Amino acid sequence: MYLVRPPFLLKTLYKELLWRVETDEKIIYLTFDDGPHPSITPWVLDHLQAVDAKALFFCVGENVEKYPEVYNRILAEGHLTGNHTYNHLNGWNTDSRKYLKNLVHCSQVVQSRYFRPPYGRLKKSQSSTIRKQYQIVMWDVLSGDFDRATPPEKCLENTLRNSREGSLVVFHDSEKAKVNLQYTLPLYLQEMKSRGYRFETLTS
């Protein structure tokens, strides 16, 4: 079970995190979690390139080490990358010392000032420490592409209905998201472009 839009209470409790970019311009901030993946990430990059879109990829450190050529292509094509821990750890279920050490491990291969906690789960104490060095980026719209129980059509509806000026939209360049992602992303890009939106990334 997931919520497409984060609940108000959660945003209030973690108001120091970035949930949406405040702007009146028609800008969408695409983000992709859990890569790089040897075939899915290049597919994403091809589709972004076709519409001159930029994105922020939150990368898992061990995947960066497995597929450095894909990671380097992300950077070469003008996208940003962010830290997503080295082993995709759940902050709620992980000792904070171990969690922070894992984040540092990831930082050795992902040089970035942006961090997104896997599953969006982070303890207050972890957040306080991480914010000393990182901007913690959450989201305004969760596509649900990772949920195989969500039909592709619903995934597309999730994103089109909820996207607005300054939205941080989450997709996943991962195996479990492949079916939903490959249906949704091209249609989403096309429709939002037709509505006059452009796709940018955060400042480096």
Solvent accessible surface area in square Angstrom, and as a share of the most:
residue,aa,sasa,rsa
1,M,220,0.98
2,Y,48,0.18
3,L,97,0.48
4,V,32,0.18
5,R,83,0.30
6,P,12,0.07
7,P,55,0.35
8,F,165,0.69
9,L,121,0.60
10,L,61,0.30
11,K,53,0.23
12,T,64,0.37
13,L,94,0.47
14,Y,30,0.11
15,K,163,0.69
16,E,58,0.26
17,L,10,0.05
18,L,41,0.20
19,W,20,0.07
20,R,55,0.20
21,V,31,0.18
22,E,145,0.65
23,T,30,0.18
24,D,142,0.74
25,E,92,0.41
26,K,87,0.37
27,I,9,0.05
28,I,0,0.00
29,Y,21,0.08
30,L,1,0.01
31,T,1,0.00
32,F,0,0.00
33,D,6,0.03
34,D,18,0.09
35,G,1,0.01
36,P,2,0.01
37,H,33,0.15
38,P,62,0.39
39,S,67,0.43
40,I,1,0.00
41,T,0,0.00
42,P,29,0.18
43,W,55,0.19
44,V,0,0.00
45,L,0,0.00
46,D,72,0.37
47,H,53,0.24
48,L,0,0.00
49,Q,115,0.51
50,A,86,0.67
51,V,37,0.21
52,D,116,0.60
53,A,2,0.02
54,K,69,0.29
55,A,0,0.00
56,L,3,0.01
57,F,2,0.01
58,F,0,0.00
59,C,1,0.01
60,V,4,0.03
61,G,0,0.00
62,E,56,0.25
63,N,30,0.15
64,V,7,0.04
65,E,92,0.41
66,K,124,0.53
67,Y,60,0.23
68,P,66,0.41
69,E,106,0.48
70,V,9,0.05
71,Y,15,0.06
72,N,88,0.45
73,R,69,0.25
74,I,0,0.00
75,L,83,0.41
76,A,88,0.69
77,E,39,0.18
78,G,42,0.40
79,H,7,0.03
80,L,31,0.15
81,T,7,0.04
82,G,0,0.00
83,N,0,0.00
84,H,2,0.01
85,T,0,0.00
86,Y,27,0.10
87,N,60,0.31
88,H,42,0.19
89,L,31,0.16
90,N,23,0.12
91,G,0,0.00
92,W,140,0.49
93,N,124,0.63
94,T,15,0.09
95,D,92,0.48
96,S,31,0.20
97,R,201,0.74
98,K,121,0.51
99,Y,0,0.00
100,L,43,0.22
101,K,152,0.64
102,N,17,0.09
103,L,8,0.04
104,V,83,0.47
105,H,73,0.33
106,C,0,0.00
107,S,32,0.21
108,Q,125,0.55
109,V,37,0.21
110,V,1,0.00
111,Q,134,0.59
112,S,31,0.20
113,R,114,0.41
114,Y,9,0.03
115,F,0,0.00
116,R,1,0.00
117,P,0,0.00
118,P,0,0.00
119,Y,118,0.45
120,G,15,0.14
121,R,94,0.34
122,L,6,0.03
123,K,68,0.29
124,K,99,0.42
125,S,70,0.45
126,Q,1,0.00
127,S,0,0.00
128,S,52,0.33
129,T,60,0.35
130,I,6,0.03
131,R,96,0.35
132,K,167,0.71
133,Q,146,0.65
134,Y,27,0.10
135,Q,62,0.27
136,I,1,0.00
137,V,0,0.00
138,M,6,0.03
139,W,31,0.11
140,D,2,0.01
141,V,0,0.00
142,L,17,0.09
143,S,0,0.00
144,G,0,0.00
145,D,0,0.00
146,F,54,0.22
147,D,37,0.19
148,R,181,0.66
149,A,92,0.71
150,T,12,0.07
151,P,73,0.46
152,P,33,0.21
153,E,103,0.46
154,K,89,0.38
155,C,0,0.00
156,L,25,0.13
157,E,62,0.28
158,N,6,0.03
159,T,0,0.00
160,L,33,0.17
161,R,180,0.66
162,N,30,0.15
163,S,14,0.09
164,R,76,0.28
165,E,47,0.21
166,G,0,0.00
167,S,0,0.00
168,L,1,0.00
169,V,0,0.00
170,V,1,0.01
171,F,0,0.00
172,H,18,0.08
173,D,1,0.01
174,S,15,0.10
175,E,99,0.45
176,K,81,0.34
177,A,0,0.00
178,K,76,0.32
179,V,112,0.64
180,N,7,0.04
181,L,0,0.00
182,Q,61,0.27
183,Y,81,0.31
184,T,0,0.00
185,L,0,0.00
186,P,39,0.24
187,L,72,0.36
188,Y,0,0.00
189,L,4,0.02
190,Q,123,0.55
191,E,62,0.28
192,M,0,0.00
193,K,84,0.36
194,S,85,0.55
195,R,96,0.35
196,G,51,0.49
197,Y,22,0.09
198,R,103,0.38
199,F,7,0.03
200,E,61,0.27
201,T,34,0.20
202,L,21,0.10
203,T,101,0.59
204,S,110,0.71
